[in-house]
Amino acid sequence: MRDQFIATLRKMVGEESVLTEPAELRTYDCDAYTLDKARPAAVVLPDSTEEVAQIVRLCNQYKVYFVARGAGTGLSGGAMAMADGIIIETARMNRILEVDWVNRRVVAQAGCVNLAVSRAVAEDGLHFAPDPSSQGVSTIGGNVSENSGGPHTLKYGVTTNHVTGIKLVLPSGEVADLGGKCEVCNGYDLVGLITGSEGTLGVITEVTLKLTPLPVSVRTMLAIFDSVDSATQTVSDIIAAGIIPAAIEMMDATITLAVEQAFHMGFPLDAGALLLIEVDGAEAGLDEDADAVAAICQRNGAREIRRAADSKERDLLWKARKKGVGAAGRLAPSVVTQDGVIPRSKLPEVFREITAIASRNQVRIGNVFHAGDGNLHPCVMFDERDAEEVKRVLQANKEILELCIKVGGSITGEHGVGIEKVNFMPLLFSPVDLALMERIRSVFNPDDLCNPGKLLPTSKSCIETKWRPKAAAI
């Protein structure tokens, strides 16, 4: 059965588009969440919606699990194959199909890189606003699946606020065109349902995106604080003052050390925390907003405020922030980046408790996060070759997520539930809530062939253990 299935796949898309060698498959045994691994039976690289539909129909015929994957930058195990299933890799579906300047829309294939969209329309004063830190490599299909955010979420919103249409290959192999170029479509909001569904309702192949005008002017500043408490209090005070910056990002001393070792930015290594704050908009009044932000920072004890003099200095500051998690690899062989969300007012309290969690579990945690909207990214650093240390890391992650729920937050802001957090869903949702979501999934995905074991705990996935479904007979 397996040989017959693989042979049929190769006839569909060509020999070079189906990977089955162990060395090839090793690349796909996990995404950027490396604590769970499962090698797929095959990886297939289609280059059109029709090829994706053919592959899915074949998986139905043979009852083979399948999961869509873009760049593999996800941080919750959502793009990992399950139970000897296959991966549908969208890397070759990377084209921008249409740019509609009049209506400020762009149609892109799922494998198109996020930043490529903005670069394609930049000369016309437009951009795609959602900018996850991985935007230089992450793909539109993955961004939509996870409802990704980014530093500028505070002002511009997450991915769902910028998607108006989706072409979706349903788990049956049928192709559905949802939404379109209009701001609002009649009927149920199926585009909103698919956005953030983590690939459990079908395979996204094309997306219609809203384009946003580039800001006329920008002011970017770096505020340096002696303590995390002072920095986090500043975040709440800025928002309370009625100022909505484009972004407020924070790095603690551990992440600052990693960034400084990597990029030599001249950041003070004795600082407790750094805030990267950006205001943008029309030129008129922008300096007043920047001055008001600086005054709030000073009232909270900022010992220094640096302002980017030009676009080059601004780009360097953003480079330091967006590569903060990657730079943490200088401090440890392995990093798990957590993704809880909390009310902004709870930032000082939560950070004190994260410090205590790190101490109790004897792990090192650095913090870099979207402070403006309370989206935390504690980076737990460790060596995954050390089994005992891995246990302590998992316990620390558990305590961080439980803390987020306790203070009125959530277990994910943009990384998704995936397999990493699936067992925490009953702590956040009632049995009635979960049953309703399960029924919605079963309407689209009745045989559970499409990305099984992710997002929702089911009879196959309980809170005590992580599930690996029975392998399909291929």
VEXVOVO-543629 format. One record per residue (C-alpha): residue number from 1; residue in three letters; x, y, z. Coordinates in nm, 2 decimals, m for minus. Example, Ala and Ser with C-alpha at 12.3 -4.5 7.8 and 13.67 -1.06 7.14 Angstrom:
<fimis>
(fimi 1; ALA; (1.23; m0.45; 0.78))
(fimi 2; SER; (1.37; m0.11; 0.71))
</fimis>
This chain:
<fimis>
(fimi 1; MET; (0.00; 0.00; 0.00))
(fimi 2; ARG; (0.27; 0.24; 0.09))
(fimi 3; ASP; (0.47; 0.19; m0.23))
(fimi 4; GLN; (0.16; 0.22; m0.44))
(fimi 5; PHE; (0.06; 0.54; m0.27))
(fimi 6; ILE; (0.41; 0.70; m0.32))
(fimi 7; ALA; (0.42; 0.58; m0.68))
(fimi 8; THR; (0.09; 0.75; m0.75))
(fimi 9; LEU; (0.21; 1.07; m0.59))
(fimi 10; ARG; (0.51; 1.07; m0.81))
(fimi 11; LYS; (0.30; 1.03; m1.12))
(fimi 12; MET; (0.09; 1.32; m1.01))
(fimi 13; VAL; (0.36; 1.58; m0.94))
(fimi 14; GLY; (0.68; 1.43; m1.08))
(fimi 15; GLU; (0.97; 1.23; m0.93))
(fimi 16; GLU; (1.16; 1.54; m0.81))
(fimi 17; SER; (0.86; 1.67; m0.62))
(fimi 18; VAL; (0.83; 1.38; m0.38))
(fimi 19; LEU; (1.09; 1.33; m0.11))
(fimi 20; THR; (1.12; 1.00; 0.07))
(fimi 21; GLU; (1.49; 0.95; 0.15))
(fimi 22; PRO; (1.56; 0.95; 0.53))
(fimi 23; ALA; (1.81; 1.23; 0.50))
(fimi 24; GLU; (1.55; 1.44; 0.31))
(fimi 25; LEU; (1.28; 1.37; 0.56))
(fimi 26; ARG; (1.49; 1.46; 0.86))
(fimi 27; THR; (1.45; 1.83; 0.76))
(fimi 28; TYR; (1.08; 1.80; 0.81))
(fimi 29; ASP; (1.06; 1.61; 1.14))
(fimi 30; CYS; (0.97; 1.92; 1.33))
(fimi 31; ASP; (0.91; 2.29; 1.29))
(fimi 32; ALA; (1.08; 2.56; 1.51))
(fimi 33; TYR; (0.93; 2.38; 1.82))
(fimi 34; THR; (1.19; 2.11; 1.85))
(fimi 35; LEU; (1.08; 1.92; 2.15))
(fimi 36; ASP; (0.84; 1.71; 1.95))
(fimi 37; LYS; (0.96; 1.53; 1.64))
(fimi 38; ALA; (0.79; 1.29; 1.39))
(fimi 39; ARG; (0.94; 1.19; 1.06))
(fimi 40; PRO; (0.68; 1.20; 0.77))
(fimi 41; ALA; (0.64; 0.91; 0.53))
(fimi 42; ALA; (0.69; 1.16; 0.24))
(fimi 43; VAL; (0.71; 1.52; 0.16))
(fimi 44; VAL; (0.54; 1.64; m0.16))
(fimi 45; LEU; (0.60; 1.98; m0.32))
(fimi 46; PRO; (0.30; 2.09; m0.54))
(fimi 47; ASP; (0.31; 2.41; m0.74))
(fimi 48; SER; (m0.07; 2.47; m0.79))
(fimi 49; THR; (m0.40; 2.45; m0.62))
(fimi 50; GLU; (m0.51; 2.17; m0.85))
(fimi 51; GLU; (m0.20; 1.96; m0.76))
(fimi 52; VAL; (m0.28; 2.01; m0.39))
(fimi 53; ALA; (m0.64; 1.90; m0.45))
(fimi 54; GLN; (m0.52; 1.59; m0.63))
(fimi 55; ILE; (m0.28; 1.50; m0.34))
(fimi 56; VAL; (m0.56; 1.55; m0.08))
(fimi 57; ARG; (m0.80; 1.33; m0.28))
(fimi 58; LEU; (m0.53; 1.06; m0.30))
(fimi 59; CYS; (m0.48; 1.08; 0.08))
(fimi 60; ASN; (m0.86; 1.03; 0.12))
(fimi 61; GLN; (m0.84; 0.73; m0.10))
(fimi 62; TYR; (m0.56; 0.57; 0.10))
(fimi 63; LYS; (m0.67; 0.72; 0.44))
(fimi 64; VAL; (m0.34; 0.89; 0.49))
(fimi 65; TYR; (m0.29; 1.18; 0.73))
(fimi 66; PHE; (m0.16; 1.51; 0.57))
(fimi 67; VAL; (m0.04; 1.85; 0.69))
(fimi 68; ALA; (0.04; 2.16; 0.50))
(fimi 69; ARG; (0.37; 2.33; 0.57))
(fimi 70; GLY; (0.53; 2.65; 0.45))
(fimi 71; ALA; (0.87; 2.76; 0.58))
(fimi 72; GLY; (0.85; 2.56; 0.90))
(fimi 73; THR; (0.90; 2.86; 1.13))
(fimi 74; GLY; (0.60; 2.78; 1.34))
(fimi 75; LEU; (0.67; 2.75; 1.72))
(fimi 76; SER; (0.40; 2.51; 1.84))
(fimi 77; GLY; (0.45; 2.19; 1.63))
(fimi 78; GLY; (0.16; 2.27; 1.41))
(fimi 79; ALA; (0.34; 2.18; 1.09))
(fimi 80; MET; (0.47; 1.85; 1.21))
(fimi 81; ALA; (0.35; 1.53; 1.04))
(fimi 82; MET; (0.17; 1.28; 1.25))
(fimi 83; ALA; (0.16; 0.90; 1.25))
(fimi 84; ASP; (0.36; 0.84; 0.93))
(fimi 85; GLY; (0.15; 1.09; 0.74))
(fimi 86; ILE; (0.27; 1.32; 0.46))
(fimi 87; ILE; (0.36; 1.68; 0.45))
(fimi 88; ILE; (0.23; 1.90; 0.17))
(fimi 89; GLU; (0.51; 2.16; 0.13))
(fimi 90; THR; (0.40; 2.49; m0.03))
(fimi 91; ALA; (0.75; 2.63; m0.09))
(fimi 92; ARG; (0.71; 2.62; m0.47))
(fimi 93; MET; (0.37; 2.80; m0.45))
(fimi 94; ASN; (0.55; 3.13; m0.38))
(fimi 95; ARG; (0.41; 3.37; m0.64))
(fimi 96; ILE; (0.22; 3.70; m0.62))
(fimi 97; LEU; (m0.07; 3.64; m0.86))
(fimi 98; GLU; (m0.23; 3.99; m0.87))
(fimi 99; VAL; (m0.18; 4.34; m0.73))
(fimi 100; ASP; (m0.49; 4.55; m0.74))
(fimi 101; TRP; (m0.36; 4.90; m0.67))
(fimi 102; VAL; (m0.71; 5.06; m0.69))
(fimi 103; ASN; (m0.87; 4.84; m0.43))
(fimi 104; ARG; (m0.54; 4.79; m0.23))
(fimi 105; ARG; (m0.55; 4.42; m0.25))
(fimi 106; VAL; (m0.29; 4.16; m0.34))
(fimi 107; VAL; (m0.35; 3.79; m0.42))
(fimi 108; ALA; (m0.06; 3.57; m0.32))
(fimi 109; GLN; (0.00; 3.20; m0.31))
(fimi 110; ALA; (0.04; 3.03; 0.03))
(fimi 111; GLY; (0.41; 2.98; 0.00))
(fimi 112; CYS; (0.48; 3.35; m0.07))
(fimi 113; VAL; (0.71; 3.50; 0.19))
(fimi 114; ASN; (0.55; 3.77; 0.41))
(fimi 115; LEU; (0.81; 4.03; 0.35))
(fimi 116; ALA; (0.80; 3.97; m0.03))
(fimi 117; VAL; (0.45; 4.11; m0.04))
(fimi 118; SER; (0.55; 4.44; 0.12))
(fimi 119; ARG; (0.86; 4.47; m0.10))
(fimi 120; ALA; (0.65; 4.42; m0.41))
(fimi 121; VAL; (0.43; 4.72; m0.34))
(fimi 122; ALA; (0.67; 4.95; m0.14))
(fimi 123; GLU; (0.74; 5.18; m0.43))
(fimi 124; ASP; (0.37; 5.26; m0.44))
(fimi 125; GLY; (0.36; 5.36; m0.07))
(fimi 126; LEU; (0.19; 5.04; 0.05))
(fimi 127; HIS; (0.28; 4.74; 0.26))
(fimi 128; PHE; (0.13; 4.43; 0.43))
(fimi 129; ALA; (0.11; 4.54; 0.79))
(fimi 130; PRO; (0.13; 4.21; 0.99))
(fimi 131; ASP; (0.50; 4.17; 1.05))
(fimi 132; PRO; (0.60; 3.86; 1.26))
(fimi 133; SER; (0.96; 3.86; 1.36))
(fimi 134; SER; (1.01; 3.57; 1.11))
(fimi 135; GLN; (0.86; 3.78; 0.82))
(fimi 136; GLY; (1.18; 3.75; 0.62))
(fimi 137; VAL; (1.12; 3.37; 0.58))
(fimi 138; SER; (0.77; 3.29; 0.71))
(fimi 139; THR; (0.50; 3.23; 0.45))
(fimi 140; ILE; (0.16; 3.39; 0.40))
(fimi 141; GLY; (m0.02; 3.05; 0.43))
(fimi 142; GLY; (0.14; 2.98; 0.77))
(fimi 143; ASN; (0.07; 3.34; 0.89))
(fimi 144; VAL; (m0.29; 3.30; 0.81))
(fimi 145; SER; (m0.31; 2.95; 0.96))
(fimi 146; GLU; (m0.17; 3.08; 1.29))
(fimi 147; ASN; (m0.32; 3.43; 1.28))
(fimi 148; SER; (0.03; 3.57; 1.33))
(fimi 149; GLY; (0.09; 3.90; 1.49))
(fimi 150; GLY; (0.41; 4.09; 1.52))
(fimi 151; PRO; (0.55; 4.40; 1.67))
(fimi 152; HIS; (0.31; 4.64; 1.49))
(fimi 153; THR; (0.00; 4.44; 1.60))
(fimi 154; LEU; (m0.07; 4.70; 1.87))
(fimi 155; LYS; (m0.18; 4.96; 1.61))
(fimi 156; TYR; (m0.25; 4.77; 1.29))
(fimi 157; GLY; (m0.40; 4.44; 1.42))
(fimi 158; VAL; (m0.31; 4.07; 1.36))
(fimi 159; THR; (m0.34; 3.88; 1.03))
(fimi 160; THR; (m0.71; 3.83; 1.05))
(fimi 161; ASN; (m0.76; 4.20; 1.02))
(fimi 162; HIS; (m0.58; 4.20; 0.68))
(fimi 163; VAL; (m0.73; 3.90; 0.50))
(fimi 164; THR; (m1.04; 3.92; 0.28))
(fimi 165; GLY; (m1.02; 3.61; 0.07))
(fimi 166; ILE; (m0.89; 3.25; 0.09))
(fimi 167; LYS; (m0.87; 2.97; m0.16))
(fimi 168; LEU; (m0.89; 2.65; 0.04))
(fimi 169; VAL; (m0.85; 2.28; m0.05))
(fimi 170; LEU; (m1.10; 2.11; 0.18))
(fimi 171; PRO; (m1.00; 1.78; 0.35))
(fimi 172; SER; (m1.22; 1.61; 0.09))
(fimi 173; GLY; (m1.01; 1.75; m0.20))
(fimi 174; GLU; (m1.28; 2.00; m0.31))
(fimi 175; VAL; (m1.17; 2.36; m0.37))
(fimi 176; ALA; (m1.35; 2.64; m0.20))
(fimi 177; ASP; (m1.32; 3.01; m0.28))
(fimi 178; LEU; (m1.40; 3.20; 0.04))
(fimi 179; GLY; (m1.45; 3.58; 0.06))
(fimi 180; GLY; (m1.28; 3.79; m0.21))
(fimi 181; LYS; (m1.17; 4.15; m0.24))
(fimi 182; CYS; (m1.46; 4.31; m0.06))
(fimi 183; GLU; (m1.42; 4.43; 0.30))
(fimi 184; VAL; (m1.73; 4.24; 0.41))
(fimi 185; CYS; (m1.89; 3.94; 0.24))
(fimi 186; ASN; (m2.24; 3.80; 0.30))
(fimi 187; GLY; (m2.31; 3.48; 0.49))
(fimi 188; TYR; (m2.10; 3.33; 0.76))
(fimi 189; ASP; (m1.75; 3.46; 0.81))
(fimi 190; LEU; (m1.57; 3.16; 0.68))
(fimi 191; VAL; (m1.25; 3.36; 0.60))
(fimi 192; GLY; (m1.24; 3.45; 0.97))
(fimi 193; LEU; (m1.30; 3.09; 1.07))
(fimi 194; ILE; (m1.01; 2.96; 0.86))
(fimi 195; THR; (m0.77; 3.23; 0.97))
(fimi 196; GLY; (m0.62; 3.09; 1.29))
(fimi 197; SER; (m0.76; 2.74; 1.25))
(fimi 198; GLU; (m0.40; 2.60; 1.23))
(fimi 199; GLY; (m0.44; 2.40; 0.92))
(fimi 200; THR; (m0.71; 2.17; 1.07))
(fimi 201; LEU; (m0.99; 2.27; 0.83))
(fimi 202; GLY; (m0.81; 2.24; 0.50))
(fimi 203; VAL; (m0.50; 2.35; 0.30))
(fimi 204; ILE; (m0.47; 2.72; 0.22))
(fimi 205; THR; (m0.33; 2.77; m0.13))
(fimi 206; GLU; (m0.41; 3.14; m0.21))
(fimi 207; VAL; (m0.49; 3.44; 0.00))
(fimi 208; THR; (m0.63; 3.79; m0.08))
(fimi 209; LEU; (m0.47; 4.05; 0.15))
(fimi 210; LYS; (m0.54; 4.41; 0.23))
(fimi 211; LEU; (m0.26; 4.65; 0.16))
(fimi 212; THR; (m0.20; 4.94; 0.41))
(fimi 213; PRO; (m0.04; 5.28; 0.32))
(fimi 214; LEU; (0.31; 5.32; 0.46))
(fimi 215; PRO; (0.31; 5.57; 0.74))
(fimi 216; VAL; (0.42; 5.92; 0.63))
(fimi 217; SER; (0.65; 5.96; 0.92))
(fimi 218; VAL; (0.80; 5.75; 1.20))
(fimi 219; ARG; (0.97; 5.81; 1.53))
(fimi 220; THR; (1.16; 5.52; 1.68))
(fimi 221; MET; (1.32; 5.53; 2.02))
(fimi 222; LEU; (1.50; 5.30; 2.26))
(fimi 223; ALA; (1.44; 5.36; 2.64))
(fimi 224; ILE; (1.68; 5.20; 2.88))
(fimi 225; PHE; (1.56; 5.10; 3.23))
(fimi 226; ASP; (1.73; 4.96; 3.54))
(fimi 227; SER; (1.45; 4.72; 3.62))
(fimi 228; VAL; (1.18; 4.52; 3.44))
(fimi 229; ASP; (0.92; 4.66; 3.68))
(fimi 230; SER; (1.00; 5.02; 3.56))
(fimi 231; ALA; (0.98; 4.92; 3.19))
(fimi 232; THR; (0.66; 4.72; 3.22))
(fimi 233; GLN; (0.49; 5.00; 3.42))
(fimi 234; THR; (0.59; 5.24; 3.15))
(fimi 235; VAL; (0.40; 5.03; 2.89))
(fimi 236; SER; (0.08; 5.05; 3.09))
(fimi 237; ASP; (0.13; 5.43; 3.15))
(fimi 238; ILE; (0.18; 5.50; 2.78))
(fimi 239; ILE; (m0.15; 5.33; 2.68))
(fimi 240; ALA; (m0.33; 5.48; 2.98))
(fimi 241; ALA; (m0.23; 5.82; 2.85))
(fimi 242; GLY; (m0.43; 5.76; 2.54))
(fimi 243; ILE; (m0.12; 5.72; 2.31))
(fimi 244; ILE; (m0.13; 5.42; 2.08))
(fimi 245; PRO; (0.22; 5.37; 1.94))
(fimi 246; ALA; (0.27; 5.15; 1.64))
(fimi 247; ALA; (0.48; 4.92; 1.86))
(fimi 248; ILE; (0.61; 4.88; 2.21))
(fimi 249; GLU; (0.86; 4.59; 2.24))
(fimi 250; MET; (1.07; 4.48; 2.54))
(fimi 251; MET; (1.39; 4.29; 2.59))
(fimi 252; ASP; (1.52; 4.19; 2.93))
(fimi 253; ALA; (1.88; 4.17; 3.04))
(fimi 254; THR; (1.93; 3.81; 2.91))
(fimi 255; ILE; (1.80; 3.88; 2.56))
(fimi 256; THR; (2.00; 4.21; 2.56))
(fimi 257; LEU; (2.31; 4.02; 2.63))
(fimi 258; ALA; (2.24; 3.78; 2.34))
(fimi 259; VAL; (2.16; 4.06; 2.10))
(fimi 260; GLU; (2.47; 4.26; 2.20))
(fimi 261; GLN; (2.70; 3.95; 2.15))
(fimi 262; ALA; (2.54; 3.90; 1.81))
(fimi 263; PHE; (2.52; 4.26; 1.67))
(fimi 264; HIS; (2.73; 4.48; 1.89))
(fimi 265; MET; (2.47; 4.75; 1.91))
(fimi 266; GLY; (2.62; 4.92; 2.21))
(fimi 267; PHE; (2.34; 4.82; 2.45))
(fimi 268; PRO; (2.42; 4.85; 2.82))
(fimi 269; LEU; (2.46; 4.50; 2.97))
(fimi 270; ASP; (2.38; 4.62; 3.32))
(fimi 271; ALA; (2.03; 4.74; 3.22))
(fimi 272; GLY; (1.73; 4.55; 3.35))
(fimi 273; ALA; (1.52; 4.60; 3.04))
(fimi 274; LEU; (1.50; 4.79; 2.71))
(fimi 275; LEU; (1.19; 4.92; 2.55))
(fimi 276; LEU; (1.17; 4.98; 2.17))
(fimi 277; ILE; (0.89; 5.22; 2.11))
(fimi 278; GLU; (0.77; 5.35; 1.77))
(fimi 279; VAL; (0.50; 5.61; 1.69))
(fimi 280; ASP; (0.40; 5.67; 1.33))
(fimi 281; GLY; (0.15; 5.87; 1.12))
(fimi 282; ALA; (0.12; 6.21; 0.98))
(fimi 283; GLU; (0.41; 6.44; 1.03))
(fimi 284; ALA; (0.20; 6.70; 1.21))
(fimi 285; GLY; (0.19; 6.62; 1.58))
(fimi 286; LEU; (0.42; 6.32; 1.57))
(fimi 287; ASP; (0.70; 6.49; 1.75))
(fimi 288; GLU; (0.46; 6.58; 2.03))
(fimi 289; ASP; (0.36; 6.21; 2.06))
(fimi 290; ALA; (0.72; 6.10; 2.07))
(fimi 291; ASP; (0.80; 6.37; 2.34))
(fimi 292; ALA; (0.50; 6.26; 2.54))
(fimi 293; VAL; (0.62; 5.90; 2.53))
(fimi 294; ALA; (0.97; 6.00; 2.63))
(fimi 295; ALA; (0.83; 6.20; 2.92))
(fimi 296; ILE; (0.65; 5.89; 3.05))
(fimi 297; CYS; (0.96; 5.69; 3.02))
(fimi 298; GLN; (1.16; 5.95; 3.22))
(fimi 299; ARG; (0.89; 5.96; 3.49))
(fimi 300; ASN; (0.93; 5.58; 3.53))
(fimi 301; GLY; (1.31; 5.61; 3.57))
(fimi 302; ALA; (1.45; 5.56; 3.22))
(fimi 303; ARG; (1.81; 5.64; 3.25))
(fimi 304; GLU; (1.86; 5.70; 2.88))
(fimi 305; ILE; (1.64; 5.75; 2.58))
(fimi 306; ARG; (1.79; 5.70; 2.23))
(fimi 307; ARG; (1.61; 5.83; 1.92))
(fimi 308; ALA; (1.68; 5.68; 1.58))
(fimi 309; ALA; (1.82; 5.97; 1.37))
(fimi 310; ASP; (1.74; 5.81; 1.03))
(fimi 311; SER; (1.60; 5.50; 0.86))
(fimi 312; LYS; (1.94; 5.32; 0.90))
(fimi 313; GLU; (1.94; 5.35; 1.27))
(fimi 314; ARG; (1.57; 5.25; 1.29))
(fimi 315; ASP; (1.65; 4.94; 1.09))
(fimi 316; LEU; (1.93; 4.85; 1.32))
(fimi 317; LEU; (1.71; 4.87; 1.62))
(fimi 318; TRP; (1.44; 4.66; 1.46))
(fimi 319; LYS; (1.70; 4.41; 1.35))
(fimi 320; ALA; (1.81; 4.37; 1.72))
(fimi 321; ARG; (1.45; 4.32; 1.83))
(fimi 322; LYS; (1.34; 4.08; 1.55))
(fimi 323; LYS; (1.65; 3.86; 1.58))
(fimi 324; GLY; (1.64; 3.85; 1.96))
(fimi 325; VAL; (1.51; 3.49; 1.98))
(fimi 326; GLY; (1.76; 3.37; 1.73))
(fimi 327; ALA; (2.04; 3.55; 1.91))
(fimi 328; ALA; (1.95; 3.35; 2.23))
(fimi 329; GLY; (2.10; 3.05; 2.05))
(fimi 330; ARG; (2.44; 3.20; 2.15))
(fimi 331; LEU; (2.35; 3.14; 2.52))
(fimi 332; ALA; (2.22; 2.78; 2.49))
(fimi 333; PRO; (2.20; 2.50; 2.23))
(fimi 334; SER; (1.82; 2.49; 2.24))
(fimi 335; VAL; (1.54; 2.75; 2.29))
(fimi 336; VAL; (1.17; 2.71; 2.34))
(fimi 337; THR; (0.98; 3.04; 2.29))
(fimi 338; GLN; (0.66; 3.06; 2.49))
(fimi 339; ASP; (0.36; 3.27; 2.37))
(fimi 340; GLY; (0.12; 3.35; 2.65))
(fimi 341; VAL; (m0.10; 3.66; 2.66))
(fimi 342; ILE; (m0.19; 3.87; 2.96))
(fimi 343; PRO; (m0.36; 4.20; 3.04))
(fimi 344; ARG; (m0.10; 4.48; 3.02))
(fimi 345; SER; (m0.17; 4.58; 3.38))
(fimi 346; LYS; (m0.04; 4.24; 3.50))
(fimi 347; LEU; (0.30; 4.27; 3.33))
(fimi 348; PRO; (0.50; 4.36; 3.65))
(fimi 349; GLU; (0.34; 4.08; 3.85))
(fimi 350; VAL; (0.38; 3.82; 3.58))
(fimi 351; PHE; (0.74; 3.90; 3.51))
(fimi 352; ARG; (0.83; 3.87; 3.88))
(fimi 353; GLU; (0.66; 3.53; 3.88))
(fimi 354; ILE; (0.84; 3.41; 3.56))
(fimi 355; THR; (1.17; 3.49; 3.74))
(fimi 356; ALA; (1.05; 3.27; 4.03))
(fimi 357; ILE; (0.95; 2.99; 3.78))
(fimi 358; ALA; (1.29; 3.00; 3.63))
(fimi 359; SER; (1.46; 2.97; 3.97))
(fimi 360; ARG; (1.23; 2.69; 4.09))
(fimi 361; ASN; (1.29; 2.48; 3.78))
(fimi 362; GLN; (1.66; 2.57; 3.75))
(fimi 363; VAL; (1.63; 2.69; 3.39))
(fimi 364; ARG; (1.74; 3.01; 3.22))
(fimi 365; ILE; (1.47; 3.23; 3.08))
(fimi 366; GLY; (1.51; 3.54; 2.87))
(fimi 367; ASN; (1.21; 3.76; 2.78))
(fimi 368; VAL; (1.14; 3.94; 2.46))
(fimi 369; PHE; (0.79; 4.03; 2.38))
(fimi 370; HIS; (0.52; 4.25; 2.23))
(fimi 371; ALA; (0.47; 4.45; 2.54))
(fimi 372; GLY; (0.20; 4.68; 2.40))
(fimi 373; ASP; (m0.06; 4.41; 2.37))
(fimi 374; GLY; (0.06; 4.18; 2.65))
(fimi 375; ASN; (0.19; 3.90; 2.42))
(fimi 376; LEU; (0.48; 3.74; 2.62))
(fimi 377; HIS; (0.76; 3.55; 2.46))
(fimi 378; PRO; (0.96; 3.40; 2.75))
(fimi 379; CYS; (1.26; 3.21; 2.59))
(fimi 380; VAL; (1.35; 2.90; 2.79))
(fimi 381; MET; (1.71; 2.81; 2.71))
(fimi 382; PHE; (1.84; 2.46; 2.76))
(fimi 383; ASP; (2.01; 2.16; 2.60))
(fimi 384; GLU; (1.76; 1.92; 2.46))
(fimi 385; ARG; (2.02; 1.64; 2.48))
(fimi 386; ASP; (1.98; 1.65; 2.86))
(fimi 387; ALA; (1.66; 1.46; 2.94))
(fimi 388; GLU; (1.64; 1.58; 3.29))
(fimi 389; GLU; (1.67; 1.94; 3.18))
(fimi 390; VAL; (1.40; 1.89; 2.92))
(fimi 391; LYS; (1.17; 1.78; 3.20))
(fimi 392; ARG; (1.24; 2.10; 3.39))
(fimi 393; VAL; (1.18; 2.30; 3.07))
(fimi 394; LEU; (0.84; 2.14; 3.02))
(fimi 395; GLN; (0.75; 2.21; 3.38))
(fimi 396; ALA; (0.85; 2.57; 3.35))
(fimi 397; ASN; (0.64; 2.61; 3.03))
(fimi 398; LYS; (0.34; 2.46; 3.21))
(fimi 399; GLU; (0.37; 2.70; 3.50))
(fimi 400; ILE; (0.41; 3.00; 3.27))
(fimi 401; LEU; (0.09; 2.91; 3.08))
(fimi 402; GLU; (m0.10; 2.84; 3.39))
(fimi 403; LEU; (0.01; 3.18; 3.52))
(fimi 404; CYS; (m0.12; 3.35; 3.21))
(fimi 405; ILE; (m0.46; 3.19; 3.25))
(fimi 406; LYS; (m0.46; 3.27; 3.62))
(fimi 407; VAL; (m0.42; 3.64; 3.56))
(fimi 408; GLY; (m0.70; 3.65; 3.29))
(fimi 409; GLY; (m0.49; 3.58; 2.98))
(fimi 410; SER; (m0.45; 3.31; 2.72))
(fimi 411; ILE; (m0.21; 3.04; 2.62))
(fimi 412; THR; (m0.12; 3.18; 2.28))
(fimi 413; GLY; (m0.12; 3.51; 2.10))
(fimi 414; GLU; (0.03; 3.42; 1.76))
(fimi 415; HIS; (0.23; 3.10; 1.77))
(fimi 416; GLY; (m0.08; 2.88; 1.79))
(fimi 417; VAL; (m0.18; 2.58; 2.00))
(fimi 418; GLY; (m0.04; 2.31; 1.77))
(fimi 419; ILE; (0.07; 2.00; 1.96))
(fimi 420; GLU; (0.27; 2.19; 2.22))
(fimi 421; LYS; (m0.03; 2.34; 2.40))
(fimi 422; VAL; (m0.32; 2.11; 2.30))
(fimi 423; ASN; (m0.34; 1.96; 2.65))
(fimi 424; PHE; (m0.38; 2.31; 2.80))
(fimi 425; MET; (m0.70; 2.38; 2.61))
(fimi 426; PRO; (m0.93; 2.23; 2.88))
(fimi 427; LEU; (m0.78; 2.48; 3.13))
(fimi 428; LEU; (m0.90; 2.76; 2.91))
(fimi 429; PHE; (m1.22; 2.63; 2.76))
(fimi 430; SER; (m1.52; 2.45; 2.91))
(fimi 431; PRO; (m1.62; 2.10; 2.78))
(fimi 432; VAL; (m1.92; 2.27; 2.60))
(fimi 433; ASP; (m1.68; 2.52; 2.42))
(fimi 434; LEU; (m1.44; 2.24; 2.32))
(fimi 435; ALA; (m1.73; 2.02; 2.20))
(fimi 436; LEU; (m1.86; 2.30; 1.98))
(fimi 437; MET; (m1.52; 2.36; 1.82))
(fimi 438; GLU; (m1.48; 1.98; 1.77))
(fimi 439; ARG; (m1.82; 1.98; 1.58))
(fimi 440; ILE; (m1.71; 2.26; 1.36))
(fimi 441; ARG; (m1.38; 2.08; 1.28))
(fimi 442; SER; (m1.57; 1.76; 1.20))
(fimi 443; VAL; (m1.79; 1.95; 0.94))
(fimi 444; PHE; (m1.48; 2.03; 0.74))
(fimi 445; ASN; (m1.26; 1.74; 0.84))
(fimi 446; PRO; (m1.49; 1.44; 0.92))
(fimi 447; ASP; (m1.22; 1.17; 0.89))
(fimi 448; ASP; (m0.96; 1.38; 1.08))
(fimi 449; LEU; (m0.70; 1.32; 0.81))
(fimi 450; CYS; (m0.61; 1.69; 0.79))
(fimi 451; ASN; (m0.35; 1.79; 1.05))
(fimi 452; PRO; (m0.48; 1.55; 1.32))
(fimi 453; GLY; (m0.38; 1.59; 1.69))
(fimi 454; LYS; (m0.34; 1.97; 1.67))
(fimi 455; LEU; (m0.53; 2.25; 1.83))
(fimi 456; LEU; (m0.81; 2.06; 2.00))
(fimi 457; PRO; (m0.79; 1.78; 2.26))
(fimi 458; THR; (m1.02; 1.49; 2.16))
(fimi 459; SER; (m1.08; 1.13; 2.25))
(fimi 460; LYS; (m0.74; 1.07; 2.08))
(fimi 461; SER; (m0.57; 1.34; 2.28))
(fimi 462; CYS; (m0.61; 1.37; 2.66))
(fimi 463; ILE; (m0.47; 1.62; 2.90))
(fimi 464; GLU; (m0.23; 1.37; 3.07))
(fimi 465; THR; (m0.05; 1.25; 2.76))
(fimi 466; LYS; (0.05; 1.36; 2.42))
(fimi 467; TRP; (m0.12; 1.17; 2.14))
(fimi 468; ARG; (0.03; 1.00; 1.85))
(fimi 469; PRO; (m0.26; 0.86; 1.63))
(fimi 470; LYS; (m0.23; 0.51; 1.48))
(fimi 471; ALA; (m0.03; 0.51; 1.16))
(fimi 472; ALA; (m0.21; 0.50; 0.84))
(fimi 473; ALA; (m0.16; 0.17; 0.65))
(fimi 474; ILE; (0.08; 0.29; 0.38))
</fimis>
